[in-house]
Amino acid sequence: MESRLKVLGHPVHPMLVMFPVALFVTGVLFDLADALGGSAVLGEVAYWNIVVGLVVGILAAAAGLFDLLAIPAGTRAKRVGIMHALVNTGVLLLFAGVWAVRMSAAAGHSAGGGLLAIELVALAGAAVGAWFGGELVDRLGVGVDPDAGLNAPSSLRPTGPPNSKLGQMGDAR
């Protein structure tokens, strides 16, 4: 099943998801360094990583929802896609909660032990959500171009009609 939302022939959702994941992981690492006695600026950097991660995470979720709605009902792909969406929505909500508490804190944006624990739980959730995403693409073929193959033409220069089977594995062209 081909992704419905593309830029230059590539699905938007996987282009976006790497940013919140990287920003959340980096934010948690900075918070951990801050909690272990590092400079207070580390907590501030972590806070802003989480803020930007939330913004891009919402954009990634919107792009993912666009593709999720195109998956046929009653399929394993739909069930896995719903789990992927639910888990990752939970991750966004946990980080949004951490952000809200930190934003309202009078003593700066540093995370304490409780918030750091929530961030670690959220990262574990992100790992589970990423597994579901990998299952969707690698096992169930969601978001994969129908002309994909080892010798497929460039996505910038399509050479055949949709579903032409051009470039399939084993194709000697």
Contact map, one row per residue, 1 for C-alpha under 8 A:
11100000000000000000000000000000000000000000000000000000000000000000001000000000000000000000000000000000000000000000000000000000000000000000111111000000000000000000000000000
11110000000000000000000000000000000000000000000000000000000000000000000000000000000000000000000000000000000000000000000000000000000000000000011111000000000000000000000000000
11111100001000000000000000000000000000000000000000000000000000000010000000000000000000000000000000000000000000000000000000000000000000000000011110000000000000000000000000000
01111100001000000000000000000000000000000000000000000000000000000110010000000000000000000000000000000000000000000000000000000000000000000000001000000000000000000000000000000
00111110001110000000000000000000000000000000000000000000000000100110000000000000000000000000000000000000000000000000000000000000000000000000000000000000000000000000000000000
00111111111100000000000000000000000000000000000000000000000000000000000000000000000000000000000000000000000000000000000000000000000000000000000000000000000000000000000000000
00001111111100000000000000000000000000000000000000000000000000000000000000000000000000000000000000000000000000000000000000000000000000000000000000000000000000000000000000000
00000111110000000000000000000000000000000000000000000000000000000000000000000000000000000000000000000000000000000000000000000000000000000000000000000000001100000000000000000
00000111111000000000000000000000000000000000000000000000000000000000000000000000000000000000000000000000000000000000000000000000000000000000000000000000001100000000000000000
00000111111100000000000000000000000000000000000000000000000000000000000000000000000000000000000000000000000000000000000000000000000000000000000000000000001000000000000000000
00111110111111100000000000000000000000000000000000000000000000000000000000000000000000000000000000000000000000000000000000000000000000000000001000000000000000000000000000000
00001110011111110000000000000000000000000000000000000000000100100000000000000000000000000000000000000000000000000000000000000000000000000000000000000000000000000000000000000
00001000001111111000000000000000000000000000000000000000000110110000000000000000000000000000000000000000000000000000000000000000000000000000000000000000000000000000000000000
00000000001111111100000000000000000000000000000000000000000100000000000000000000000000000000000000000000000000000000000000000000000000000000000000000000000000000000000000000
00000000001111111100000000000000000000000000000000000000000000000000000000000000000000000000000000000000000000000000000000000000000000000000000000000000000000000000000000000
00000000000111111111000000000000000000000000000000000001101100000000000000000000000000000000000000000000000000000000000000000000000000000000000000000000000000000000000000000
00000000000011111111100000000000000000000000000000000001100100000000000000000000000000000000000000000000000000000000000000000000000000000000000000000000000000000000000000000
00000000000001111111110000000000000000000000000000000000000000000000000000000000000000000000000000000000000000000000000000000000000000000000000000000000000000000000000000000
00000000000000011111111000000000000000000000000000001001100000000000000000000000000000000000000000000000000000000000000000000000000000000000000000000000000000000000000000000
00000000000000011111111100000000000000000000000000011101100000000000000000000000000000000000000000000000000000000000000000000000000000000000000000000000000000000000000000000
00000000000000001111111110000000000000000000000000001000000000000000000000000000000000000000000000000000000000000000000000000100000000000000000000000000000000000000000000000
00000000000000000111111111000000000000000000000000000000000000000000000000000000000000000000000000000000000000000000000000000000000000000000000000000000000000000000000000000
00000000000000000011111111100000000000000000000011011000000000000000000000000000000000000000000000000000000000000000000000000000000000000000000000000000000000000000000000000
00000000000000000001111111110000000000000000000011001000000000000000000000000000000000000000000000000000000000000000000000100000000000000000000000000000000000000000000000000
00000000000000000000111111111000000000000000000000000000000000000000000000000000000000000000000000000000000000000000000000100000000000000000000000000000000000000000000000000
00000000000000000000011111111100000000000000010010000000000000000000000000000000000000000000000000000000000000000000000000000000000000000000000000000000000000000000000000000
00000000000000000000001111111110000000000000111111000000000000000000000000000000000000000000000000000000000000000000000000000000000000000000000000000000000000000000000000000
00000000000000000000000111111111000000000000010000000000000000000000000000000000000000000000000000000000000000000001001100000000000000000000000000000000000000000000000000000
00000000000000000000000011111111100000000000010000000000000000000000000000000000000000000000000000000000000000000000000000000000000000000000000000000000000000000000000000000
00000000000000000000000001111111110000000110110000000000000000000000000000000000000000000000000000000000000000000000000000000000000000000000000000000000000000000000000000000
00000000000000000000000000111111111000000110010000000000000000000000000000000000000000000000000000000000000001100001000000000000000000000000000000000000000000000000000000000
00000000000000000000000000011111111100000000000000000000000000000000000000000000000000000000000000000000000000000001000000000000000000000000000000000000000000000000000000000
00000000000000000000000000001111111111000100000000000000000000000000000000000000000000000000000000000000000000000000000000000000000000000000000000000000000000000000000000000
00000000000000000000000000000111111111111110000000000000000000000000000000000000000000000000000000000000000001000000000000000000000000000000000000000000000000000000000000000
00000000000000000000000000000011111111000000000000000000000000000000000000000000000000000000000000000000000000111000000000000000000000000000000000000000000000000000000000000
00000000000000000000000000000001111111000000000000000000000000000000000000000000000000000000000000000000000000000000000000000000000000000000000000000000000000000000000000000
00000000000000000000000000000000111111100000000000000000000000000000000000000000000000000000000000000000000000000000000000000000000000000000000000000000000000000000000000000
00000000000000000000000000000000111111110100000000000000000000000000000000000000000000000000000000000000000000000000000000000000000000000000000000000000000000000000000000000
00000000000000000000000000000000010011111110000000000000000000000000000000000000000000000000000000000000000000000000000000000000000000000000000000000000000000000000000000000
00000000000000000000000000000000010001111111000000000000000000000000000000000000000000000000000000000000000001000000000000000000000000000000000000000000000000000000000000000
00000000000000000000000000000000010000111111100000000000000000000000000000000000000000000000000000000000000000000000000000000000000000000000000000000000000000000000000000000
00000000000000000000000000000110110001111111110000000000000000000000000000000000000000000000000000000000000000000000000000000000000000000000000000000000000000000000000000000
00000000000000000000000000000110010000111111111000000000000000000000000000000000000000000000000000000000000011100000000000000000000000000000000000000000000000000000000000000
00000000000000000000000000000000000000011111111100000000000000000000000000000000000000000000000000000000000111000000000000000000000000000000000000000000000000000000000000000
00000000000000000000000000100100000000001111111110000000000000000000000000000000000000000000000000000000000000000000000000000000000000000000000000000000000000000000000000000
00000000000000000000000001111110000000000111111111000000000000000000000000000000000000000000000000000000000000000000000000000000000000000000000000000000000000000000000000000
00000000000000000000000000100000000000000011111111100000000000000000000000000000000000000000000000100100000011000000000000000000000000000000000000000000000000000000000000000
00000000000000000000000000100000000000000001111111110000000000000000000000000000000000000000000000000000000000000000000000000000000000000000000000000000000000000000000000000
00000000000000000000001101100000000000000000111111111000000000000000000000000000000000000000000000000000000000000000000000000000000000000000000000000000000000000000000000000
00000000000000000000001100100000000000000000011111111100000000000000000000000000000000000000001000100000000000000000000000000000000000000000000000000000000000000000000000000
00000000000000000000000000000000000000000000001111111110000000000000000000000000000000000000000000100000000000000000000000000000000000000000000000000000000000000000000000000
00000000000000000001001000000000000000000000000111111111000000000000000000000000000000000000000000000000000000000000000000000000000000000000000000000000000000000000000000000
00000000000000000011101100000000000000000000000011111111100000000000000000000000000000000000000000000000000000000000000000000000000000000000000000000000000000000000000000000
00000000000000000001000000000000000000000000000001111111110000000000000000000000000000000001001100000000000000000000000000000000000000000000000000000000000000000000000000000
00000000000000000000000000000000000000000000000000111111111000000000000000000000000000000000000000000000000000000000000000000000000000000000000000000000000000000000000000000
00000000000000011011000000000000000000000000000000011111111100000000000000000000000000000000000000000000000000000000000000000000000000000000000000000000000000000000000000000
00000000000000011011000000000000000000000000000000001111111110000000000000000000000000000001000000000000000000000000000000000000000000000000000000000000000000000000000000000
00000000000000000000000000000000000000000000000000000111111111000000000000000000000000000001000000000000000000000000000000000000000000000000000000000000000000000000000000000
00000000000000010000000000000000000000000000000000000011111111100000000000000000000000000000000000000000000000000000000000000000000000000000000000000000000000000000000000000
00000000000111011000000000000000000000000000000000000001111111110000000000000000000000000000000000000000000000000000000000000000000000000000000000000000000000000000000000000
00000000000010000000000000000000000000000000000000000000111111111000000000000000000010001000000000000000000000000000000000000000000000000000000000000000000000000000000000000
00000000000000000000000000000000000000000000000000000000011111111100000000000000000000000000000000000000000000000000000000000000000000000000000000000000000000000000000000000
00001000000110000000000000000000000000000000000000000000001111111110000000000000000000000000000000000000000000000000000000000000000000000000000000000000000000000000000000000
00000000000010000000000000000000000000000000000000000000000111111111000000000000000010000000000000000000000000000000000000000000000000000000000000000000000000000000000000000
00000000000000000000000000000000000000000000000000000000000011111111100000000000000010000000000000000000000000000000000000000000000000000000000000000000000000000000000000000
00011000000000000000000000000000000000000000000000000000000001111111110000000000000000000000000000000000000000000000000000000000000000000000000000000000000000000000000000000
00111000000000000000000000000000000000000000000000000000000000111111111000000000000000000000000000000000000000000000000000000000000000000000001000000000000000000000000000000
00000000000000000000000000000000000000000000000000000000000000011111111000000100110000000000000000000000000000000000000000000000000000000000000000000000000000000000000000000
00000000000000000000000000000000000000000000000000000000000000001111111100000000000000000000000000000000000000000000000000000000000000000000000000000000000000000000000000000
00010000000000000000000000000000000000000000000000000000000000000111111100000000000000000000000000000000000000000000000000000000000000000000000000000000000000000000000000000
10000000000000000000000000000000000000000000000000000000000000000011111110101100000000000000000000000000000000000000000000000000000000000000010000000000000000000000000000000
00000000000000000000000000000000000000000000000000000000000000000000111111101100000000000000000000000000000000000000000000000000000000000000000000000000000000000000000000000
00000000000000000000000000000000000000000000000000000000000000000000001111100100000000000000000000000000000000000000000000000000000000000000000000000000000000000000000000000
00000000000000000000000000000000000000000000000000000000000000000000000111110110000000000000000000000000000000000000000000000000000000000000000000000000000000000000000000000
00000000000000000000000000000000000000000000000000000000000000000000001111111110000000000000000000000000000000000000000000000000000000000000000000000000000000000000000000000
00000000000000000000000000000000000000000000000000000000000000000000000001111111000000000000000000000000000000000000000000000000000000000000000000000000000000000000000000000
00000000000000000000000000000000000000000000000000000000000000000000001100111111100000000000000000000000000000000000000000000000000000010001010000000000000000000000000000000
00000000000000000000000000000000000000000000000000000000000000000001001111111111110000000000000000000000000000000000000000000000000000000000000000000000000000000000000000000
00000000000000000000000000000000000000000000000000000000000000000000000001111111111000000000000000000000000000000000000000000000000000000000000000000000000000000000000000000
00000000000000000000000000000000000000000000000000000000000000000000000000011111111100000000000000000000000000000000000000000000000100110000000000000000000000000000000000000
00000000000000000000000000000000000000000000000000000000000000000001000000001111111110000000000000000000000000000000000000000000000110010000000000000000000000000000000000000
00000000000000000000000000000000000000000000000000000000000000000001000000000111111111000000000000000000000000000000000000000000000000000000000000000000000000000000000000000
00000000000000000000000000000000000000000000000000000000000000000000000000000011111111100000000000000000000000000000000000000000100100000000000000000000000000000000000000000
00000000000000000000000000000000000000000000000000000000000000000000000000000001111111110000000000000000000000000000000000000000110110000000000000000000000000000000000000000
00000000000000000000000000000000000000000000000000000000000010011000000000000000111111111000000000000000000000000000000000000000100000000000000000000000000000000000000000000
00000000000000000000000000000000000000000000000000000000000000000000000000000000011111111100000000000000000000000000000000000000000000000000000000000000000000000000000000000
00000000000000000000000000000000000000000000000000000000000000000000000000000000001111111110000000000000000000000000000000001101100000000000000000000000000000000000000000000
00000000000000000000000000000000000000000000000000000000000000000000000000000000000111111111000000000000000000000000000000001100100000000000000000000000000000000000000000000
00000000000000000000000000000000000000000000000000000000000010000000000000000000000011111111100000000000000000000000000000000000000000000000000000000000000000000000000000000
00000000000000000000000000000000000000000000000000000000000000000000000000000000000001111111110000000000000000000000000001001000000000000000000000000000000000000000000000000
00000000000000000000000000000000000000000000000000000000000000000000000000000000000000111111111000000000000000000000000001101100000000000000000000000000000000000000000000000
00000000000000000000000000000000000000000000000000000100110000000000000000000000000000011111111100000000000000000000000000000000000000000000000000000000000000000000000000000
00000000000000000000000000000000000000000000000000000000000000000000000000000000000000001111111110000000000000000000000000000000000000000000000000000000000000000000000000000
00000000000000000000000000000000000000000000000000000000000000000000000000000000000000000111111111000000000000000000011001000000000000000000000000000000000000000000000000000
00000000000000000000000000000000000000000000000001000100000000000000000000000000000000000011111111100000000000000000011001000000000000000000000000000000000000000000000000000
00000000000000000000000000000000000000000000000000000100000000000000000000000000000000000001111111110000000000000000000000000000000000000000000000000000000000000000000000000
00000000000000000000000000000000000000000000000000000000000000000000000000000000000000000000111111111000000000000000000000000000000000000000000000000000000000000000000000000
00000000000000000000000000000000000000000000000000000000000000000000000000000000000000000000011111111100000000000010011000000000000000000000000000000000000000000000000000000
00000000000000000000000000000000000000000000001001100000000000000000000000000000000000000000001111111110000000000000000000000000000000000000000000000000000000000000000000000
00000000000000000000000000000000000000000000000000000000000000000000000000000000000000000000000111111111000000000000000000000000000000000000000000000000000000000000000000000
00000000000000000000000000000000000000000000000000000000000000000000000000000000000000000000000011111111100000000000000000000000000000000000000000000000000000000000000000000
00000000000000000000000000000000000000000000001000000000000000000000000000000000000000000000000001111111100111100000000000000000000000000000000000000000000000000000000000000
00000000000000000000000000000000000000000000000000000000000000000000000000000000000000000000000000111111100110000000000000000000000000000000000000000000000000000000000000000
00000000000000000000000000000000000000000000000000000000000000000000000000000000000000000000000000011111110000000000000000000000000000000000000000000000000000000000000000000
00000000000000000000000000000000000000000000000000000000000000000000000000000000000000000000000000001111111110000000000000000000000000000000000000000000000000000000000000000
00000000000000000000000000000000000000000000000000000000000000000000000000000000000000000000000000000001111100000000000000000000000000000000000000000000000000000000000000000
00000000000000000000000000000000000000000000000000000000000000000000000000000000000000000000000000000000111111000000000000000000000000000000000000000000000000000000000000000
00000000000000000000000000000000000000000001000000000000000000000000000000000000000000000000000000000110111111000000000000000000000000000000000000000000000000000000000000000
00000000000000000000000000000000000000000011001000000000000000000000000000000000000000000000000000000110101111100000000000000000000000000000000000000000000000000000000000000
00000000000000000000000000000010010000010011001000000000000000000000000000000000000000000000000000000100001111110000000000000000000000000000000000000000000000000000000000000
00000000000000000000000000000010001000000010000000000000000000000000000000000000000000000000000000000100000011111111000000000000000000000000000000000000000000000000000000000
00000000000000000000000000000000001000000000000000000000000000000000000000000000000000000000000000000000000001111111000000000000000000000000000000000000000000000000000000000
00000000000000000000000000000000001000000000000000000000000000000000000000000000000000000000000000000000000000111111100000000000000000000000000000000000000000000000000000000
00000000000000000000000000000000000000000000000000000000000000000000000000000000000000000000000000000000000000111111110000000000000000000000000000000000000000000000000000000
00000000000000000000000000000000000000000000000000000000000000000000000000000000000000000000000001000000000000111111111000000000000000000000000000000000000000000000000000000
00000000000000000000000000010011000000000000000000000000000000000000000000000000000000000000000000000000000000111111111100000000000000000000000000000000000000000000000000000
00000000000000000000000000000000000000000000000000000000000000000000000000000000000000000000000000000000000000001111111110000000000000000000000000000000000000000000000000000
00000000000000000000000000000000000000000000000000000000000000000000000000000000000000000000011001000000000000000111111111000000000000000000000000000000000000000000000000000
00000000000000000000000000010000000000000000000000000000000000000000000000000000000000000000011001000000000000000011111111100000000000000000000000000000000000000000000000000
00000000000000000000000000010000000000000000000000000000000000000000000000000000000000000000000000000000000000000001111111110000000000000000000000000000000000000000000000000
00000000000000000000000000000000000000000000000000000000000000000000000000000000000000000000000000000000000000000000111111111000000000000000000000000000000000000000000000000
00000000000000000000000000000000000000000000000000000000000000000000000000000000000000000110011000000000000000000000011111111100000000000000000000000000000000000000000000000
00000000000000000000000110000000000000000000000000000000000000000000000000000000000000000010000000000000000000000000001111111110000000000000000000000000000000000000000000000
00000000000000000000000000000000000000000000000000000000000000000000000000000000000000000000000000000000000000000000000111111111000000000000000000000000000000000000000000000
00000000000000000000000000000000000000000000000000000000000000000000000000000000000000110110000000000000000000000000000011111111100000000000000000000000000000000000000000000
00000000000000000000100000000000000000000000000000000000000000000000000000000000000000110010000000000000000000000000000001111111110000000000000000000000000000000000000000000
00000000000000000000000000000000000000000000000000000000000000000000000000000000000000000000000000000000000000000000000000111111111000000000000000000000000000000000000000000
00000000000000000000000000000000000000000000000000000000000000000000000000000000000000100000000000000000000000000000000000011111111100000000000000000000000000000000000000000
00000000000000000000000000000000000000000000000000000000000000000000000000000000001110110000000000000000000000000000000000001111111110000000000000000000000000000000000000000
00000000000000000000000000000000000000000000000000000000000000000000000000000000000100000000000000000000000000000000000000000111111111000000000000000000000000000000000000000
00000000000000000000000000000000000000000000000000000000000000000000000000000000000000000000000000000000000000000000000000000011111111100000000000000000000000000000000000000
00000000000000000000000000000000000000000000000000000000000000000000000000000001101100000000000000000000000000000000000000000001111111110000000000000000000000000000000000000
00000000000000000000000000000000000000000000000000000000000000000000000000000000100100000000000000000000000000000000000000000000111111111000000000000000000000000000000000000
00000000000000000000000000000000000000000000000000000000000000000000000000000000000000000000000000000000000000000000000000000000011111111110000000000000000000000000000000000
00000000000000000000000000000000000000000000000000000000000000000000000000000001000000000000000000000000000000000000000000000000001111111111000000000000000000000000000000000
00000000000000000000000000000000000000000000000000000000000000000000000000001001100000000000000000000000000000000000000000000000000111111111110000000000000000000000000000000
00000000000000000000000000000000000000000000000000000000000000000000000000000000000000000000000000000000000000000000000000000000000011111111111100000000000000000000000000000
00000000000000000000000000000000000000000000000000000000000000000000000000000000000000000000000000000000000000000000000000000000000001111111110000000000000000000000000000000
00000000000000000000000000000000000000000000000000000000000000000000000000000000000000000000000000000000000000000000000000000000000001111111100000000000000000000000000000000
00000000000000000000000000000000000000000000000000000000000000000000000000001000000000000000000000000000000000000000000000000000000000111111110000000000000000000000000000000
10000000000000000000000000000000000000000000000000000000000000000000000000000000000000000000000000000000000000000000000000000000000000011111111100000000000000000000000000000
11100000000000000000000000000000000000000000000000000000000000000000001000001000000000000000000000000000000000000000000000000000000000011101111100000000000000000000000000000
11110000001000000000000000000000000000000000000000000000000000000010000000000000000000000000000000000000000000000000000000000000000000001000111110000000000000000000000000000
11100000000000000000000000000000000000000000000000000000000000000000000000000000000000000000000000000000000000000000000000000000000000001000111111010000000000000000000000000
11100000000000000000000000000000000000000000000000000000000000000000000000000000000000000000000000000000000000000000000000000000000000000000001111110000000000000000000000000
11000000000000000000000000000000000000000000000000000000000000000000000000000000000000000000000000000000000000000000000000000000000000000000000111110000000000000110100000000
00000000000000000000000000000000000000000000000000000000000000000000000000000000000000000000000000000000000000000000000000000000000000000000000011111001000000000111111100000
00000000000000000000000000000000000000000000000000000000000000000000000000000000000000000000000000000000000000000000000000000000000000000000000111111101000000000000001100000
00000000000000000000000000000000000000000000000000000000000000000000000000000000000000000000000000000000000000000000000000000000000000000000000000111111000000000000001110000
00000000000000000000000000000000000000000000000000000000000000000000000000000000000000000000000000000000000000000000000000000000000000000000000000011111000000000000001111000
00000000000000000000000000000000000000000000000000000000000000000000000000000000000000000000000000000000000000000000000000000000000000000000000000001111100000000000001110101
00000000000000000000000000000000000000000000000000000000000000000000000000000000000000000000000000000000000000000000000000000000000000000000000000111111110000000000011100000
00000000000000000000000000000000000000000000000000000000000000000000000000000000000000000000000000000000000000000000000000000000000000000000000000000011111011100000011000000
00000000000000000000000000000000000000000000000000000000000000000000000000000000000000000000000000000000000000000000000000000000000000000000000000000001111111000000000000000
00000001110000000000000000000000000000000000000000000000000000000000000000000000000000000000000000000000000000000000000000000000000000000000000000000000111111000000000000000
00000001100000000000000000000000000000000000000000000000000000000000000000000000000000000000000000000000000000000000000000000000000000000000000000000000011111000000000000000
00000000000000000000000000000000000000000000000000000000000000000000000000000000000000000000000000000000000000000000000000000000000000000000000000000000111111100000000000000
00000000000000000000000000000000000000000000000000000000000000000000000000000000000000000000000000000000000000000000000000000000000000000000000000000000111111110000000000000
00000000000000000000000000000000000000000000000000000000000000000000000000000000000000000000000000000000000000000000000000000000000000000000000000000000100011111000000000000
00000000000000000000000000000000000000000000000000000000000000000000000000000000000000000000000000000000000000000000000000000000000000000000000000000000000001111101010000000
00000000000000000000000000000000000000000000000000000000000000000000000000000000000000000000000000000000000000000000000000000000000000000000000000000000000000111111000000000
00000000000000000000000000000000000000000000000000000000000000000000000000000000000000000000000000000000000000000000000000000000000000000000000001100000000000011111000000000
00000000000000000000000000000000000000000000000000000000000000000000000000000000000000000000000000000000000000000000000000000000000000000000000001100000000000001111110000000
00000000000000000000000000000000000000000000000000000000000000000000000000000000000000000000000000000000000000000000000000000000000000000000000000100000000000011111110000000
00000000000000000000000000000000000000000000000000000000000000000000000000000000000000000000000000000000000000000000000000000000000000000000000001100000000000000011111100000
00000000000000000000000000000000000000000000000000000000000000000000000000000000000000000000000000000000000000000000000000000000000000000000000000100001100000010011111100100
00000000000000000000000000000000000000000000000000000000000000000000000000000000000000000000000000000000000000000000000000000000000000000000000000111111100000000000111110101
00000000000000000000000000000000000000000000000000000000000000000000000000000000000000000000000000000000000000000000000000000000000000000000000000111111000000000000111111100
00000000000000000000000000000000000000000000000000000000000000000000000000000000000000000000000000000000000000000000000000000000000000000000000000001110000000000000001111100
00000000000000000000000000000000000000000000000000000000000000000000000000000000000000000000000000000000000000000000000000000000000000000000000000000100000000000000000111110
00000000000000000000000000000000000000000000000000000000000000000000000000000000000000000000000000000000000000000000000000000000000000000000000000000010000000000000011111111
00000000000000000000000000000000000000000000000000000000000000000000000000000000000000000000000000000000000000000000000000000000000000000000000000000000000000000000000001111
00000000000000000000000000000000000000000000000000000000000000000000000000000000000000000000000000000000000000000000000000000000000000000000000000000010000000000000001000111
